[in-house]
Amino acid sequence: MAKMKRAYVCSDCGADFPRWQGQCSACAAWNTITEFTVPKTKAAIGSVSAATSYAGASTKVQKLSEVETKDLPRFSSGIGEFDRVLGGGIVPGSVLLLCGDPGAGKSTLLLQSIGAVAAIKSALYVSGEESIHQISQRAERLKTQNIDKINVVAETSVEQVLHLVTQLKAEFVIIDSIQTMTVAHNDSAAGSPSQVKESAAALTRFAKTEGVTFLLIGHINKDSNVAGPMQLIHIVDGLFALSSTSDEKFRVLRTSKNRFGADSESCFFAMTEQGMKQVKNPSAIFLSRSDKNHAGSACTTLWEGTRPLLVEIQALCNNSVTENPRRLSVGYDSNRLAMSIAVLARHGGVMLSDMDIFVNCVGGIKIEETSADLAVLLSIFSSFKNQPIPQDVLVFGEIGLNADIRPAANGMERIREAAKQGFTRAIVPKANASRKINGIEIIAVEDLQEALEAFDRVS
């Protein structure tokens, strides 16, 4: 029997320590260091030795110019929007990790996908959390395609899973979930940092040597980070996060890491009784406004991956009844909100120190770029003056501390998308107004004063 040794690993960042301590000195997290035992020698896993690298590469040294390049054709997941987020389809031999909140629809999305893939490839669904009867019931409810071609098994042993993959000659495998998988040479409990790391490493080695594609479902912790060691993110080829909007109607799939495509892509799904439905024009959904125009509302455009997304920004200014006025934002960074209020007071002469200010991004969208600054600022100004911004006006641009308005990336594409959605006027940075677009009047502004003058002109 191999001798065992103790190790202590942080479950958040994966840092190793010789003994237990309350705080991780690497990531400063508290109570995340857990103890596990590892053997000094590792047994072989499947047909691939555990001593090989994550990529399963040979130790033979070659000149880079002598390495034979392989152009692996991608295959479709059966879901167009999912393919776009993946970079144009699934690369054979890749290992992809899909994580998200409980109930977000991870298993539903992949069950729909495996139904389409099973028509062209041998597919296997490995469940470590549900029974095969539960999966069968869900497949019938979702009316999954090709259920007679989908192999399913309830198993948590990595060695047994790889044996089944070899036996069935499976080319597409879903693991639900990686936190339930275990390797025989590790005595730690399932879900521990060492088990998650070793299980993912074994699956990755097998994928790279045999050309099998693995889609792993992963859990997240209370901080919305991937549960398990940080090495898990480094091992996989792609990391994708599935989350729901605040109204729970839609699901947003975002790319965090992708070795075979863009790492900033996103797509939207609507959760229905028949499963996940693709939303190919999300702008039309998030701009479903009432016919009556209200003060404090402005439309802006965000850049999500490789396409623009039109959303509505709402603001409300109200006289404060407390000594310290409240500043509350939903979907927009609170620090940038404070900066916009300060710029509006200093350079616009609009004093809001005695007012509560609330900002909301409609539809539960979280704004992660600075191009919405001008729309937030003008929506606050609109609420303060109780003067609505017409619904056919688009606003975008970044606000600097000296009140200058800076351009946004892909400005022309944003304006073109607005024109398609029926907008006729756009207040944009001067640098984004270099060309004319048919059907829309472009109002170029360089600083806050010009933006406020443009507001009075269109209102």
ZABA-552934 format. One record per residue (C-alpha): x, y, z; residue number from 1; residue in three letters. Coordinates in steps of 0.5 Angstrom, whole numbers, plus 2048, in hexadecimal, padded with zeros to 3 digits. Example, Ala and Ser with C-alpha at 12.3 -4.5 7.8 and 13.67 -1.06 7.14 Angstrom:
BEGIN
     X     Y     Z   num   residuo
   819   7F7   810     1       ALA
   81B   7FE   80E     2       SER
***
This chain:
BEGIN
     X     Y     Z   num   residuo
   800   800   800     1       MET
   803   807   7FE     2       ALA
   805   80B   804     3       LYS
   800   811   805     4       MET
   802   819   806     5       LYS
   7FD   81E   808     6       ARG
   7FD   825   804     7       ALA
   7F9   82B   805     8       TYR
   7F6   82F   800     9       VAL
   7F2   835   7FF    10       CYS
   7EB   833   7FC    11       SER
   7EB   83A   7F8    12       ASP
   7F1   83B   7F5    13       CYS
   7F5   834   7F6    14       GLY
   7FB   837   7FA    15       ALA
   7FE   831   7FE    16       ASP
   801   832   805    17       PHE
   805   82D   809    18       PRO
   800   82E   80F    19       ARG
   7F9   831   810    20       TRP
   7F8   838   812    21       GLN
   7F1   83C   812    22       GLY
   7F3   841   80C    23       GLN
   7F6   840   806    24       CYS
   7FC   844   805    25       SER
   7FB   844   7FD    26       ALA
   7F4   846   7FC    27       CYS
   7F3   849   803    28       ALA
   7EC   844   804    29       ALA
   7EA   842   80B    30       TRP
   7E9   83B   80C    31       ASN
   7EA   838   805    32       THR
   7F0   833   807    33       ILE
   7EE   82C   807    34       THR
   7F2   826   809    35       GLU
   7F3   820   804    36       PHE
   7F7   81A   803    37       THR
   7FB   818   7FD    38       VAL
   7FF   812   7FC    39       PRO
   807   813   7FA    40       LYS
   806   80F   7F4    41       THR
   800   80F   7EF    42       LYS
   7FD   809   7EB    43       ALA
   7FB   809   7E4    44       ALA
   7F4   80C   7E2    45       ILE
   7F1   808   7DC    46       GLY
   7F6   808   7D7    47       SER
   7FA   80E   7D8    48       VAL
   7FF   80F   7DE    49       SER
   7FD   814   7E3    50       ALA
   805   816   7E3    51       ALA
   803   819   7DC    52       THR
   802   821   7DB    53       SER
   7FB   823   7DB    54       TYR
   7FB   824   7D3    55       ALA
   7FD   81C   7D3    56       GLY
   803   81E   7CF    57       ALA
   809   81A   7CD    58       SER
   810   81C   7D1    59       THR
   813   81B   7CA    60       LYS
   816   822   7C8    61       VAL
   815   825   7C1    62       GLN
   817   82B   7BD    63       LYS
   810   82F   7BD    64       LEU
   811   830   7B5    65       SER
   811   828   7B5    66       GLU
   80A   827   7B9    67       VAL
   805   825   7B4    68       GLU
   7FF   82A   7B4    69       THR
   7F8   827   7B5    70       LYS
   7F2   82B   7B2    71       ASP
   7EC   828   7B6    72       LEU
   7E6   829   7B4    73       PRO
   7E1   82C   7B9    74       ARG
   7DA   828   7BA    75       PHE
   7D3   82C   7BC    76       SER
   7D0   82B   7C3    77       SER
   7C9   82C   7BF    78       GLY
   7C8   832   7C2    79       ILE
   7CA   838   7BE    80       GLY
   7CB   83D   7C4    81       GLU
   7CF   838   7C8    82       PHE
   7D4   837   7C2    83       ASP
   7D5   83E   7C1    84       ARG
   7D7   83F   7C8    85       VAL
   7DC   839   7C7    86       LEU
   7DF   83C   7C1    87       GLY
   7DC   839   7BC    88       GLY
   7DA   832   7BE    89       GLY
   7DE   82D   7C3    90       ILE
   7E5   82B   7C1    91       VAL
   7E6   823   7C2    92       PRO
   7EA   821   7C8    93       GLY
   7E9   828   7CC    94       SER
   7E7   828   7D3    95       VAL
   7E1   82D   7D4    96       LEU
   7DF   82F   7DB    97       LEU
   7D8   832   7DC    98       LEU
   7D6   835   7E3    99       CYS
   7D0   839   7E6   100       GLY
   7CB   83A   7EC   101       ASP
   7C7   834   7EE   102       PRO
   7C1   834   7E9   103       GLY
   7C4   838   7E4   104       ALA
   7C3   833   7DE   105       GLY
   7CA   830   7DE   106       LYS
   7C7   828   7DD   107       SER
   7C2   82B   7D9   108       THR
   7C6   82E   7D4   109       LEU
   7CB   828   7D3   110       LEU
   7C5   823   7D3   111       LEU
   7C2   827   7CD   112       GLN
   7C9   828   7CA   113       SER
   7CB   820   7CA   114       ILE
   7C5   81E   7C7   115       GLY
   7C7   822   7C1   116       ALA
   7CE   820   7C1   117       VAL
   7CC   818   7C2   118       ALA
   7C9   818   7BB   119       ALA
   7D1   819   7B8   120       ILE
   7D5   816   7BE   121       LYS
   7D5   811   7C3   122       SER
   7D3   815   7C9   123       ALA
   7D3   813   7D1   124       LEU
   7CF   817   7D7   125       TYR
   7D3   815   7DD   126       VAL
   7CE   817   7E3   127       SER
   7D1   818   7EA   128       GLY
   7CC   81B   7EE   129       GLU
   7C5   819   7EA   130       GLU
   7C3   812   7E9   131       SER
   7C2   810   7E2   132       ILE
   7BA   80F   7E3   133       HIS
   7BA   817   7E4   134       GLN
   7BE   818   7DE   135       ILE
   7BA   814   7DA   136       SER
   7B4   818   7DD   137       GLN
   7B7   81F   7DB   138       ARG
   7B9   81C   7D4   139       ALA
   7B2   81B   7D3   140       GLU
   7AF   821   7D6   141       ARG
   7B4   825   7D1   142       LEU
   7B2   821   7CB   143       LYS
   7BA   81F   7CA   144       THR
   7BC   81D   7C3   145       GLN
   7BF   816   7C2   146       ASN
   7BE   814   7C9   147       ILE
   7BF   80D   7C6   148       ASP
   7C6   80E   7C4   149       LYS
   7C8   812   7CB   150       ILE
   7CC   80D   7D0   151       ASN
   7CB   80F   7D7   152       VAL
   7CE   80C   7DE   153       VAL
   7CE   80E   7E5   154       ALA
   7D5   80E   7E7   155       GLU
   7DA   812   7EB   156       THR
   7E0   80E   7EA   157       SER
   7E5   811   7E5   158       VAL
   7E8   80A   7E4   159       GLU
   7E2   807   7E2   160       GLN
   7DF   80D   7DE   161       VAL
   7E6   80C   7DA   162       LEU
   7E5   805   7D9   163       HIS
   7DE   806   7D6   164       LEU
   7E0   80B   7D2   165       VAL
   7E5   807   7CF   166       THR
   7E0   801   7CE   167       GLN
   7DA   805   7CB   168       LEU
   7DF   809   7C7   169       LYS
   7DC   80F   7C9   170       ALA
   7DE   816   7C6   171       GLU
   7DA   81B   7CA   172       PHE
   7D9   81A   7D1   173       VAL
   7D6   81E   7D6   174       ILE
   7D8   81E   7DE   175       ILE
   7D2   820   7E3   176       ASP
   7D6   822   7E7   177       SER
   7DD   823   7E8   178       ILE
   7DD   824   7EF   179       GLN
   7DA   81D   7F0   180       THR
   7DF   819   7EC   181       MET
   7E5   815   7F0   182       THR
   7EB   812   7EE   183       VAL
   7ED   80B   7F2   184       ALA
   7F4   80D   7F4   185       HIS
   7F2   813   7F8   186       ASN
   7EE   812   7FF   187       ASP
   7EB   819   7FF   188       SER
   7E4   81A   7FF   189       ALA
   7E0   81C   7F8   190       ALA
   7E0   823   7F7   191       GLY
   7E7   824   7FB   192       SER
   7EC   829   7F8   193       PRO
   7F0   823   7F6   194       SER
   7EB   81E   7F3   195       GLN
   7E8   824   7EF   196       VAL
   7EF   825   7EC   197       LYS
   7F1   81E   7EB   198       GLU
   7EB   81C   7E8   199       SER
   7EB   822   7E3   200       ALA
   7F2   821   7E2   201       ALA
   7F1   819   7E0   202       ALA
   7EB   81B   7DC   203       LEU
   7EF   820   7D8   204       THR
   7F5   81B   7D7   205       ARG
   7F0   816   7D4   206       PHE
   7ED   81C   7CF   207       ALA
   7F3   81E   7CD   208       LYS
   7F6   817   7CB   209       THR
   7F0   814   7C8   210       GLU
   7EC   81A   7C5   211       GLY
   7E6   819   7CA   212       VAL
   7E2   820   7CB   213       THR
   7E0   821   7D3   214       PHE
   7DB   826   7D5   215       LEU
   7DB   827   7DC   216       LEU
   7D6   82A   7E1   217       ILE
   7D9   82D   7E7   218       GLY
   7D6   830   7ED   219       HIS
   7D7   837   7F0   220       ILE
   7D9   83A   7F7   221       ASN
   7D5   83F   7FB   222       LYS
   7DA   844   7F7   223       ASP
   7D7   842   7F0   224       SER
   7DE   83F   7EF   225       ASN
   7E0   838   7EC   226       VAL
   7DF   833   7F2   227       ALA
   7E6   82F   7F3   228       GLY
   7ED   831   7F2   229       PRO
   7F0   837   7ED   230       MET
   7F3   831   7E9   231       GLN
   7ED   82F   7E7   232       LEU
   7EC   835   7E3   233       ILE
   7F3   835   7E0   234       HIS
   7F2   82D   7DE   235       ILE
   7EC   82E   7DA   236       VAL
   7EC   831   7D3   237       ASP
   7E6   835   7D4   238       GLY
   7E2   838   7DA   239       LEU
   7DB   83B   7D9   240       PHE
   7D6   83E   7DE   241       ALA
   7CE   83D   7DD   242       LEU
   7CA   842   7E2   243       SER
   7C3   845   7E2   244       SER
   7C1   84C   7E2   245       THR
   7BE   84F   7E8   246       SER
   7B7   84D   7E5   247       ASP
   7B8   846   7E4   248       GLU
   7B6   846   7DD   249       LYS
   7BC   846   7D9   250       PHE
   7C3   842   7DA   251       ARG
   7C9   845   7D8   252       VAL
   7CF   841   7D5   253       LEU
   7D6   844   7D6   254       ARG
   7DD   842   7D4   255       THR
   7E2   843   7D9   256       SER
   7E8   83F   7D6   257       LYS
   7E8   83C   7CF   258       ASN
   7EE   839   7CC   259       ARG
   7EB   838   7C5   260       PHE
   7E7   83F   7C4   261       GLY
   7E5   846   7C7   262       ALA
   7E5   846   7CF   263       ASP
   7E0   84C   7CF   264       SER
   7DA   849   7CC   265       GLU
   7D3   848   7CE   266       SER
   7CC   846   7CC   267       CYS
   7C5   846   7CF   268       PHE
   7C0   840   7D0   269       PHE
   7B9   840   7D3   270       ALA
   7B7   83B   7D8   271       MET
   7B1   837   7D6   272       THR
   7AD   831   7D7   273       GLU
   7B0   82E   7D1   274       GLN
   7B7   830   7D3   275       GLY
   7BC   835   7D1   276       MET
   7BA   839   7CB   277       LYS
   7BF   83E   7C7   278       GLN
   7BE   845   7C7   279       VAL
   7C1   848   7C1   280       LYS
   7BF   84F   7C2   281       ASN
   7C0   851   7C9   282       PRO
   7BF   858   7C8   283       SER
   7B8   857   7C6   284       ALA
   7B6   854   7CD   285       ILE
   7BA   859   7D1   286       PHE
   7B7   85F   7CD   287       LEU
   7B0   85D   7CE   288       SER
   7AE   864   7D1   289       ARG
   7A7   867   7D2   290       SER
   7A4   86B   7CD   291       ASP
   7A4   871   7D3   292       LYS
   7AB   875   7D3   293       ASN
   7AD   876   7DA   294       HIS
   7B3   87A   7DD   295       ALA
   7B9   877   7DF   296       GLY
   7B9   872   7DA   297       SER
   7BF   871   7D5   298       ALA
   7C1   86C   7D0   299       CYS
   7C8   86A   7CF   300       THR
   7CC   864   7CB   301       THR
   7D1   85F   7CE   302       LEU
   7D6   85B   7CB   303       TRP
   7D5   854   7CC   304       GLU
   7DA   850   7C9   305       GLY
   7DA   851   7C2   306       THR
   7D3   854   7C1   307       ARG
   7CF   85A   7C4   308       PRO
   7CA   85A   7C9   309       LEU
   7C5   860   7CA   310       LEU
   7C2   861   7D2   311       VAL
   7BE   866   7D5   312       GLU
   7C1   86A   7DB   313       ILE
   7BC   86C   7E0   314       GLN
   7BE   872   7E6   315       ALA
   7BA   875   7EB   316       LEU
   7BC   87B   7EF   317       CYS
   7B8   87C   7F5   318       ASN
   7B8   881   7FB   319       ASN
   7BC   87E   801   320       SER
   7B9   87D   808   321       VAL
   7BF   87B   80B   322       THR
   7C5   87E   80D   323       GLU
   7C9   87A   808   324       ASN
   7C6   879   801   325       PRO
   7C6   872   7FE   326       ARG
   7CA   870   7F8   327       ARG
   7C7   86A   7F5   328       LEU
   7C9   866   7EF   329       SER
   7C6   860   7EC   330       VAL
   7CA   85D   7E6   331       GLY
   7CF   863   7E6   332       TYR
   7D5   864   7EA   333       ASP
   7D4   868   7F0   334       SER
   7DB   86C   7F0   335       ASN
   7DA   86E   7E9   336       ARG
   7D3   871   7EB   337       LEU
   7D6   875   7F1   338       ALA
   7DB   877   7EB   339       MET
   7D6   879   7E7   340       SER
   7D2   87D   7EC   341       ILE
   7D8   881   7EE   342       ALA
   7DA   883   7E7   343       VAL
   7D3   885   7E6   344       LEU
   7D3   889   7EC   345       ALA
   7DA   88C   7EA   346       ARG
   7DA   88D   7E3   347       HIS
   7D2   88E   7E2   348       GLY
   7D0   892   7E7   349       GLY
   7CB   88D   7EA   350       VAL
   7CB   88C   7F1   351       MET
   7C8   885   7F3   352       LEU
   7CB   885   7FA   353       SER
   7C4   885   7FE   354       ASP
   7C1   880   7F9   355       MET
   7C0   878   7F9   356       ASP
   7C3   876   7F3   357       ILE
   7C1   86F   7F0   358       PHE
   7C3   86C   7E9   359       VAL
   7C1   865   7E6   360       ASN
   7C3   861   7E0   361       CYS
   7BC   85E   7DE   362       VAL
   7BC   857   7DC   363       GLY
   7C1   855   7E2   364       GLY
   7C7   856   7DD   365       ILE
   7CD   858   7E1   366       LYS
   7D1   85D   7DD   367       ILE
   7D9   85C   7DD   368       GLU
   7DB   861   7D9   369       GLU
   7DC   869   7D9   370       THR
   7D8   86B   7D3   371       SER
   7D2   86B   7D7   372       ALA
   7D4   871   7DB   373       ASP
   7D1   876   7D6   374       LEU
   7CA   873   7D6   375       ALA
   7CA   872   7DE   376       VAL
   7CC   87A   7DF   377       LEU
   7C7   87C   7DA   378       LEU
   7C2   878   7DD   379       SER
   7C3   87B   7E4   380       ILE
   7C3   882   7E1   381       PHE
   7BC   880   7DE   382       SER
   7B9   87D   7E4   383       SER
   7BC   884   7E8   384       PHE
   7B9   888   7E3   385       LYS
   7B2   884   7E2   386       ASN
   7B3   884   7DA   387       GLN
   7B3   87E   7D6   388       PRO
   7B8   87C   7D1   389       ILE
   7B4   87A   7CB   390       PRO
   7B4   872   7CA   391       GLN
   7B8   873   7C3   392       ASP
   7BE   876   7C6   393       VAL
   7C4   871   7C7   394       LEU
   7CA   873   7CC   395       VAL
   7D0   870   7CD   396       PHE
   7D7   873   7CF   397       GLY
   7DC   873   7D5   398       GLU
   7DD   879   7DA   399       ILE
   7E4   87B   7DC   400       GLY
   7E5   87F   7E3   401       LEU
   7E6   885   7DF   402       ASN
   7DF   884   7DB   403       ALA
   7E2   882   7D5   404       ASP
   7DE   87D   7D1   405       ILE
   7E3   877   7CE   406       ARG
   7E1   873   7C9   407       PRO
   7DE   86C   7C9   408       ALA
   7E1   866   7C5   409       ALA
   7DD   863   7BF   410       ASN
   7D9   86A   7BF   411       GLY
   7D7   869   7B8   412       MET
   7D4   862   7B9   413       GLU
   7D0   865   7BF   414       ARG
   7CD   86A   7BB   415       ILE
   7CB   865   7B6   416       ARG
   7C8   861   7BB   417       GLU
   7C4   867   7BE   418       ALA
   7C2   869   7B7   419       ALA
   7BF   861   7B5   420       LYS
   7BB   862   7BC   421       GLN
   7B8   868   7BA   422       GLY
   7BC   86E   7BD   423       PHE
   7BC   874   7B9   424       THR
   7C1   878   7BD   425       ARG
   7C8   877   7C1   426       ALA
   7CC   87B   7C6   427       ILE
   7D3   878   7C5   428       VAL
   7DA   87A   7C6   429       PRO
   7DD   87E   7C1   430       LYS
   7E2   879   7BF   431       ALA
   7DC   874   7BE   432       ASN
   7D9   879   7B9   433       ALA
   7DE   878   7B3   434       SER
   7D9   875   7AE   435       ARG
   7D2   876   7AD   436       LYS
   7CD   871   7AD   437       ILE
   7C6   871   7A9   438       ASN
   7C0   871   7AD   439       GLY
   7C3   874   7B4   440       ILE
   7C5   87B   7B6   441       GLU
   7CC   87B   7B9   442       ILE
   7CD   881   7BF   443       ILE
   7D4   881   7C0   444       ALA
   7D6   884   7C7   445       VAL
   7DD   885   7CA   446       GLU
   7DC   887   7D1   447       ASP
   7D6   887   7D6   448       LEU
   7D4   88E   7D5   449       GLN
   7D3   88C   7CD   450       GLU
   7CF   886   7D0   451       ALA
   7CA   88A   7D4   452       LEU
   7C9   88E   7CE   453       GLU
   7C8   888   7CA   454       ALA
   7C3   886   7CF   455       PHE
   7BF   88C   7CF   456       ASP
   7BF   88C   7C7   457       ARG
   7BC   885   7C7   458       VAL
   7B7   886   7CD   459       SER
***
